Amino acid sequence: MSVLLQISDTHFGTEQPQVVEALVALAAQQRPEVVVLSGDITQRARPAQFRAAKAFVDQLGAPVLTIPGNHDIALFDLWARLTRPYARYAKVFGADLEPVHSSPDLLVVGVNTTRAWRHKNGEVSTAQIDRVAKLLTAARPQQLRMVVVHQPMAVTEARDRPDLLRGHPAALRTWAAAGADLVLGGHIHLPYTLAQQGLARRLWVVQAGTAVSWRTRPEVPNSVNILRWRETSGARGDQTQTGSEAGECCHIEQWDFARHDRVFVCTAVKPVQPERG
């Protein structure tokens, strides 16, 4: 079994120390193979905020795949925004804005969906869609195939529709046909797993909440996702797929911060079974 920890929207500059401490403890307990940080790492792309984020990442004890979010481009420094929008990000997290993690069990493809000329909305270009599709097509059958974006590819509430990633319909169609299993995102601080219908094969959009910031939505606590791949469906009590019908399964776990106990606890488990030829 392989374990992936998805963290999003840390917004360093608005972080809560007790939540940061609890998340570091969760990572030490779960020992993920890789951590995915799906954008909005900082609140205002300030050097001190990036340094605080890097100090946090260095405590997680695993490789970390990061992509920038709209908050990781300077908002008020217009010259920097237009001429060197990712300079502060790159100084801390590296110049590769679309990293890839590949292991025997996992393929994780990062996509930079931010644009310097957009305040918060994101987009994915045809070139980016094609690049990701080629990587997915070359994936090994045993790999869980994930694409990481910042803005959501699908939403559950009407008020979040303006935040949908520009170009998402074409991306979903192409990536599903190329073999994607999951598309991970953040941005709207609302965790959920949503199946996408009418595509060439089954694909799920997996959204993470804000991991450590006080900028939570009403009634939605700080949260992260843990993905467990190649675990049989019955291992966690799922009764929907058992025996010979189970196959290989990915369990998508939502872990919320319990403020009274100052720990992250698992509050929901969604088993999904990717299609394999």
Secondary structure, 3 states (H helix, E strand, C coil): CEEEEEECCCCECCECHHHHHHHHHHHHHHCCCEEEEECCCECCCCHHHHHHHHHHHCCCCCCEEEECCHHHCCCCCHHHHHHCCCHHHHHHHCCCCCCEEECCCEEEEECCCCCCCCCCCCECCHHHHHHHHHHHHCCCCCCEEEEECCCCCCCCCHHHHHHCCECHHHHHHHHHHHCCCEEEECCCCCCEEEEECCCCCCEEEEECCCCCECCCCCCCCCEEEEEEECCCHHHHCCCCCCHHHCCCCEEEEEEEEECCCCEEEEEEEEEECCCCC
